[in-house]
């Protein structure tokens, strides 16, 4: 059940987290209160852009208890996002979803979970389901699609009845043909054109949708 308060902490400290913080601050009812990062990544105690504190995630509940604050995880790397989500839930935090007022979405959109972000210029047709910890950044998604947890779709076009497997990345101007199944842990690079089902841990690049000899695990940390 959603708490009555709308006080928000953003996990992350880079440009991507600032973009998400800006979105919440200017297009939601949430009050942005602080950023947080893991102790080993803390390089400053203040975010200069927003003039709010950056605190250590490991003991965040001491200053910002989950009874009074929500948390949104704003990192592009799917493995980190998944790890921090588990830790945040153990601490007792609820993680809101963000859907831009400038996105085009159907009335029957199913957000199956939390920490979902749908940016401006995203366009979704009817009967789309999105699982937790997933970001849509200017993506166009056809009807009856299923997007599994921990995925990120950026500026891509996804045909109708497509299933995107968990922990997958779909890059700028990539296109997915209708009724395709993208397996879990896939990286579909910028401009790739996918016309057939994929297998788990695969990487695709080029307009021809060429499968690379690289494995998802080879580049996920640097690519995402």
N, C-alpha and C positions, 0 to 999 in steps of 0.2 A: 504494500500500500504506500502511495506517495506521501512523503512527509509534507506538512504544511509550509515549512520554510523552503526557500529557494536559494540558499547559500551554496556556492560551488567552489571546489578546488580542482585545478587542472593538473594532471600528472604529465610532466614534460617541460622542457625549458627551451626548445629550439623554435625555429620559424614556423614549423608546422603546428606546434602547440599554441603559438601566438595567434595563428589563423583561426584555430578552433576557439580559442578564448574570445577573440574578436566577434566571432559568429554568435556565441552564447551571449556576450555582453550587449550586442546590438540587435539581436533577433530572437530573444527569449525572455522569460520572466526571471531568469537566474541572476543572482548577484555574484559577480566574480570577486573572490576573497583572497586567493593565493594560488601560486604554482607549487608543485612539489616534485622532487626527483630523489632517486636513490643517493645515499650518502656519497658514494664514490664519484658521482657526477655533479655534485654541488660545487659551482665555481663562483657564485654570487648569492647574496642573501636578498637581493631585490631585483625584480624584473623592471628594467628602466622604461620599457614601452608602456606598461600599465601602472607603474609605480605601486606595486603590491609585493609582498614578501615571497621569497622562494624558500620552502622549508624541506626538511628531510622526510622522505616517505616512511622510513622504517619506524619512526615514532610520531607520525602525523596525528594520530588520535589523541595525543596529549594536549595539543594546541587546538585541534579542530576535530572534536569528537563526532563520530558518525551519527549520533542522535540529533545533531544540529547542522551537519554539512553533508552535501553530496560530493561525489568524486567523478570526474570524467577522465579517462585515460586517452591521451592525445599523442600517440607514437605510431609511426608508420610500420615499424617492424612487427610482424604478426606474432612472432615467438615472444617478444618482450611484452606486447599487449596482452597476450594470453596469460603470461606469468603474473603480471601485475594485477590482472583481473582476479585471479585466484587469491592473491594475497589481500586485495582490497575487500573481497567478500569475507575472508577470514577475520578481517578487522571490523566487519559489520557495516560497511558502506553500501549505500544504494548508488547506482550509476545511471544517470538519466540518459534518455535519447534526445538527439537534436534533429529536427526536420526543418529546414529553412522555409520561411514563408514564401520564398521565391522559387522553390522547387515545385514541379508539377507532379502530384501524387494522386492515386485513386482513393476513393473513400474506403475501399476494402483492403488497403495495404495491411499486411500482417508483420509487425515487428516482434519477432519471437525472441525476446530477451532484452538486454540493456547494453549501454555503451555503443549505441548505433548512431552514426552521423551521416546525414544526407544534406549535401551542400546545395547552395543556389545553383541554378541551371541544370540540376538533375531532373530527368523526366522518366517517370515510371508509369507503365500501363496497369490495367486491372489484374488482380489475382497474383500479385507479387508477394513473396515471403522473404524476410531478411532475418537471419539469426544474429545472435549477440556479437559484440565486438567487431562490427563490420562498418566500413566507411564507403560511401558513394560520393565521389567528388566529380560533379559534372557528368555523371554517367547517364546513358539512355538505356533503359531496361524494358524489354518486351513483356507482354502479358504471360501469366502463369510461370514466371521464372522463380527459382529457388536459389537463394544465395546463402551458403552455409557460413558458419561462424568464423570469425577472425580473418575475414577476407577484406580486400581493398580494391575497388574499381575506380579508375581515374580516367575520365574523359573518353570512355570506350562506348561501343554500341553492342548491345547484347540482344539477340533475336528472341522471339517468343519461345516459351517452354524449354528454356535452357536451365540446367542445373550447374551452379558453380560450387565445386567442392571446397571444404573448409581450408583455411589458411592459404588461399590462393590470391594472386595479384594479377589484375588485368590492366595493362598500361594504356597510355594515350593513343587514341585513334585505332586501337585494336578492335576487331569485329569478330563476333561469335555467331555462327550461323544458327538459325532456329533449330530447336530440339537436340542440341548438342549437350553432352555431359563433360564438363571440365572436372577432372579428378582432383582429389585433395592434394595440397602442396604443389600447385602448379604456378609457374611464372609465365604469363603471356605478355611478351614485350611490346613496346611501342610499335604500332602499325601492323602487328601480326593479324593474319586472317585465318581463323580456325574453322575448318569445314568438316572435321570428324572428331569423334570422341577422343579424349586423351587418357593417359595413364598417370598414376600418382607420381609425384616428384619430377615431373617433366618441365622443360624450359623451351619456349617457342619464341622465335624472332623472325623478322622480315615479313613483307607483305604476303609472301607465299605460305606463311605459317610453318616455316621449317623447324623441325624438332632438332634441338641442339644435343650434342653429346654431353653437355654440362648437366649436372644434377641440381635440383632445387637447393640442396644443402650446400652446394659449392658456392653459391652466390647470394643466398637469401639475406645474410647479415649485412652485406654491403649494398645490395640492390634495394632492399626495403628499408 
